Amino acid sequence: MAVKKPRILVVDDEKLISDMLFELLQKKNFEVSIANSGKAALEKIKNGVFDLIITDLYLQDLNGMEILKSAKAVDPKTGVIMITAHSSVESAVEAMKVGAYDYVTKGSSLDEIEVTVAKFFSYQKLVNENEFLKKELGHRYGMDNIVGKSAKMKKIFETVDMVAPSNATVLIQGPSGTGKEVIARAIHTASSRSAQPFIKINCAAIPEGLMESELFGHEKGAFTGALKSTKGRFELADGGTLLLDEISEIKPSLQAKLLRVLQEKEFEKVGNPHPVQVDVRVIATSNRDLQEEIKRGNFREDLYYRLNVVRIVLPPLKERKEDIPLLVDHFVDRFAKENKRKILGVDEEAMQRLINYDWPGNVRELENTIERAVVICKDQIIEPKHLILDTEDGGDLSRSKTIELPSEMTLQQLEQEMILKTLKEQGGNRTWTAKKLGISVRTLRNKLNEYRAGGVVFEEDTEKEG
């Protein structure tokens, strides 16, 4: 397939200049058109899109500013380089303020003009790459990454759409694994702050003594080990969004300082009494009932109300089971692409097993389950044997009714039957079989060697460990 050449329109009523530029640019593998008047240029612009227009600032019939405005009206991405006399440089600079990329003087050498054109196309490439990246990030972190058709999820979608364009603080609550961070990212991506940083901090993972520094930063020498000044998460998120993940883990002694940032939009670094102003949108998440934490004296009531401007409550997966088939398809497609596997889907029995399961780990557990299934599935369809669930029907392995054994069997026979049955259920994967049985892979390997030496024939142990 032939590579499309960039299109350049040269506009100049001095034929010598336009012919010279035509020859220069054509040699550089551009598709070049010539217009020797302003009106001819407007006609060409109206009938075709150009990547770059090089135009004289002063034409006999039109001002180059008219060319600029017309080009931008047709396609805002079109670049415009002005050709001007030394005496009109100020006008060319004004043109740059309203959208021209750059200017060259009539005294510029061909090499200078060639460099300016090359710089524009390098800039255009960077802009296109950034737009592509933003679209990819939007796809990964935007609303299309939140899957669900249940009534509860539809209500959440509506709330996200409503709150995203605002600057309101959002509190997202729900059990672990329900997708609180995904919702937070979707709000940021759909907001006017999407081009600015999305910074997160896991409040449960930071030691109490370091939390203030992590949030607000510190000055050099503020405490032992502070070898240099450091910005905190609030300063890093300036202009963007800060996600305070599991905010209930922040101790009451620090909650007052957090409240001040939300109210006054300023804070003090550790070791520096001068306030730092920031413009940050805060989204907080919690898997605990914050009102209960208030009653216990663990969370400030005034901070709760400052955070709880808009509240989104995510339901556990067991309360939105109609979403499971959609989530399964979403994760199968995603992990099949990531692992370069041709997995077409999940069979009916496996899907029913996924729907019936209680999902104590919620969407995160389902995601991990499907990723494992995609990795160990050798065929194009995921079957029940590929599903490795930590607990079945909300119970543990000891309460599982999938294995029925006669009472007259010896302990050794019971052990053998249990191991071989579990190995078959796990699709021959020894690592997951050992995990399910609560034994080491080495012990499992030794047992299988014993059974093989004793003449027991089984085909499910051929899978590699891992």
N, C-alpha and C positions, 0 to 999 in steps of 0.2 A: 504494500500500500504506500503510495507516494506521500511524502511529508508535505503538509500544506505550508507554502511560503507566507511569511508575514506580509501584510499589505500596507504600503506607504503611499500617501498622496502628497505630492509636492505642489504647493500653490505659490506662484511668483509670476508677476507680469513682465519681468525681465527674462526673456527667452534664454539668454546666455546662462544665467544662474540656474534656471530650471533644467536645462539640458545637461549642465555639468553635474547637478545632483542626481539626475536620472541615471547617468552613466556610472557614477560612483556607487549608488545603491543597488543597481542591477548587478554589478560585479560582485556585490556582497550577498547575492542570492535572495534579494527581496523582490516582491512583485510591486512594481512602481507605476503609478498613474500620475499624469501631469495635468494641471489646470492653470491656464495663463490669465485667469481673471477670477475675481471673487464670486461672480454669479455662476461661472462654470464649476467652481469648487463646490458651491452649495448644491448644485444639481448632482454632482458626483456623490456627495455625502448623503443626499436624500435617497439615492438609488443603490448605495452599497456601504458596507461597514468597513472601516479602515482601522488597523491596529495603531498607526501613527500618522499624524499630519504635520508636515513641515511647511509653515506658511510665513510669508512676509507680513510684518506687522502693519505696514501701510501699502495697500493696493490702490490702484487708480479708481476703482469703482466701489470698494468696500474696505472697512477696517478689519484687520486680522482678528479683532475681538469677536466680530460677527461669525467668523469661521470657527473660532473656539467654542462659542455658545451653541452653534448649530451641531457641531460634532459631538459635544457632550450631551445634547438633547437626544441624539440618535443612540449613542452608546457612551455612558459615563466612563467606561474603561479606555476609550480611545485616548491616546497620548497626543499632546500638541507641543511642538517645538517652534518657538517664534524666531524669525530672522529679522534683525533690526540693525539700524545704523547706530554708531557709538552715541550719537546725540539723543537717541530714543530708548536708551537702556532702562530708564526709570519706568517707561510705559510697559516694557517687556516684563519688568519685575512685578508690576501691577497685574499683568496678565497671569503670571504665575500664582498670584494670590487667589485668583478666581478659577484656577484649574489647569493652567498650562504646566507642562512638566519642566521645561527649561527654555533657555534662549541661547542663540548664537549670534554674533555680530557679523556683518557683511565682510569684515576684515579677517574672519576666522579662516584658518587653513582647512583643507579637506580632511586632514588627519583629525583636527579638533571636532569637526562635524561628525566624522565617523565614530569617534569616541563617545560623543553625546548620544548618538543613536544607539550604540551598543549598550550604554548605561541604562537607557530607557527600557530596552528589551530585557536586560537583567533584572531591572526593577519590576517589570510586568510579570516575569516568571516568578519572582518572589511573592508578589501579590496573589497570583493564581495558586501557588502552593499553599499559602496561608489560608485562602478561601477553602481549598480542598480539605486542609487539616481541620478547619472549623466545622465543616460539614461532617467529617468523620467523627470528630469529638461530639458534635450534636447528635449523631446517630448512636454513638456508644453511650452517651450520658443523658441524652434528651428524653422526651416523653415516649419515643418509640422504643425505648429500652425498658419501659414499665409495661408489663404484660398483664392483661386481665380484662374480663368482660362482666364480672359479677357486679351486683348493684353497689357493693361497698367500694370496689375499685373505681367504678364510674364516678362516684361521689368524690373520691380522692383526686381523680383526673380533673374534675371541675374546679376543685379547690386550688390545685396547682396552677391551672390556667388563670384563675382569678388573682392569686397572690403573687405570681412570678413578676409581673411588670411593676409591682410596688416595691417600696423599701421596707415593708413591714417585717418585724422579727417573727420567725416561725418556730414553733415547738412541734417536733415530730416524735410521737410516742408509739410504742409497740414492742412486742417481744423480740428477743435477739433473732436475727436471721430473716426478718420480715422485709428488709430492703429500705431501711430508713436513710442510709447514705445515698442510695439511688434516687430517692425522692428529692433529697437536698440538692444533689447535682442537677437534677432536672429543673428545679426552681432556678438555680443559678444560670443554667444554660439558656433558659427562656427569658431571662431578665435583661435589662439594659446594661448589666455589669458583666455580661458573658465574655467580653474580650479582656476583662480584668482577672486577677488571680482568684482561684478557688482554693482556699487554704483550710486544712482540717487539723484538728488535734484530738487525739483519743484521751479524754480526761482520766480514764481508768488505767491508762498505761504509764502515766507520768508520776513519779514519786512526789509526795506532798511538798517536800522541800524545794523541788525544782519547778513546780507548777507556775509560780509567779513569774519567774524568769522566762519560762516557755511562752507564757501569754504576752508579757509586756516587754521582754528583753532586759538587758542589764548593761551597765557601764563597766569598763575595764577597772579591775580592782574592787568591784562592789562586794565581792566575797572571795573566799579562798578558792582558787582555781579559775577565777574570772580573768583570764589572760588577755582578753580583748573585748571590745564592745560588741554586743550582739543584738540584732533586731528580734523582737518577739513576733508571735503569730498575728497579733492585731496590726502591727506595722507592716508586716509582709502582705497582709490582705487589704491594705489601704486601697480604696476604690473598688474593691471586689467583695467577696463573700467569705465569711469565716464560719466553718462548721465546728461547733463544740459537741463532739460525740460523747454520749453518756455523761451529760453535764451533772447528773446527780452525784458523781464521784468527787466533784470539787468541794473541798472542805469549807464550812461556814466562814472561817477566818478570811478566806479569799473572795467569797461571794460578794462582800461589800464593795471591793475594788472592781469586780466585774460589773456590778450594778452601776457604778459611776461611769464606766465606759459607755454603757448603753444609754444612760441619761444625758451625760455631758459630751460624749464623743471625744473624750480625752483620757489619757492615763499617764502615769509616771513610771519611767524605767527604774528597775532596781538600782539604787545608787545615784539617782539623778532626780532632784526635786522639781525640775522644770517639766510642765505638762507637754505631752505630745498630742497634737490634734490628728484624728483619723476619721475617714469616711468609710465605714465598714458595715455591711449588712450581716447580721448574726442569725444563723440557723442552729438550733440546739436539738439534740436527740436524747431520749432516755428510754430504757427498758423497764424503768420503775415508775410507780405511781407517785408523782411529785407531791401531790396533795397529802398522801400518807407520809411522805418524807418530811413535810412541813409539820404535821402533827407530832412526829417523833423528834422534832427539833433539829433535823439534819439539813433542812433547806429553808432559805429565807423566803417568806411569803411575798415580800415586795419584789424580789428578783423573779419569782415565779410569774407574777402578773406582768412584769416587764417583758419576759420571754414569751408569754402566752398571748401575744396579740392575735396570732392565727395559729390554731392547733390542728394538726393532722394526726389521726390515730390509725395506725396500720393494723389490720386484723391478722391473727395467726392463720397459717395456710389451711388448717383444718376447718376454718370458718368460711373459706372461699374455694371449696373443692371444684367448683365448676371452672375455675381458672387453671387447674392442674394440666389438662390436655394442652392448653395454649402454652403454658410455661414449658412443658416437656418438649413440644415442637420447637420452641424458641431455643432451648438449651441444646437439643440434638443438632439443630442447624449450626449453631455457634461453635460447638466443640468439634463437630465433624469437619468444619472448615479449618479450625485451628490445628487439628491433628491430621489434616489431609486424609480423612477417611470418607468412604462412600457409604454413609449410613442414611437410609431412606426414611426411617421412622421406627416406631415401637409397635409391636403386635398387640392384638386386642387383650390377651391375657395379661401381658406385662403392664399395659395401660391401666387395666382394672386393678391390678395389684398396687400401682402407684396411687390411684384414686382412693383405695380403701385404707391405705397406710395413714397413720395419725400425724406424721411429720413434726415431731417435737423440736427439730432444728429449723423448721419453716422453710422458706424459699432457699436459704443458703444450703440446707441439707439436701433439698431436691436438686439443686445445681450440682453439688458434689456427686450425688448419686448418678446423675445423667453423665457427668464427665467420666466417671469410672466405667460406666456401661459402654460409652463410646470407645474408650481405650481398649477394653477387653473383648469387645464384640468383633468376631472374625467375619461375620456375614454382613448383609446390608440391613437386616432388621434386628432390633434389640428385642430379646426374649426374656422371660422371667429369670432364666439362669444367669443373665448378665446383671441383674439387679442385686446390689449388696446393701441391705438395709440394716441399720444398727439394732432396731427393735421392730418386731412384727406385731401389728394390731395393738400398739401401745404397750406391749409387754416385752420381757427380755427373753433370751434364748431358752432359759430354763422353763419358761411357761409355754414355749412353742408347741403346737399340736401337729406340726408337719411330720413328725416321726412317730409312728406307732410300732411298739416293740412287744413281742410276747414275753410274759413273765418268766417262762422257763429257760430263757437264754442266760448264759453265764455272763459275768461282768466283762470278760475278755471279748465275748461275742457282741455284747452291747456296745462296747467301745469301738470295735471294728465297724459295726453297722452304722454307728453315729458318724464316725470319721468319713466313711465312704459316701454316706448319704449327703453330708454337708459338702464334701468335695464336689459331688455331682451338682448340687444346688448352686455352687459358686462357679460353675463352668470350668472346673478343673484348675482354677487359680489357687495355688497353694498358700500364697501370702494371705489372701482374704479368708481362705478356709481356716488357717491357723488362728487368725484374728477372731473369727466367729466362734471357734472352739475354745479360745482362751489359752492356747498352747503356742510354743515357739515353732517357727518354720522347720528348724532342725529336728525337733521331736516329731513333727508330722512326717518329715522325710524318712526318718528312721522307722516309723510305724508302717509307712507304705512299702518300704523295702522288706520289712518282716512279712507283710501280707503277700507280696509278690513271691518271696522265697517259699511261702507256704502254699503256693499254687493258686492264690486268688487272682482272678483276671478282672481288670477294670481299665477303662479307656479314658477316664476323666482326669488322670494324673499327668497327662502329657503337656499340660500348659506350663510355661515357664513361670518361675517365681517372680513376684513383683507386680 
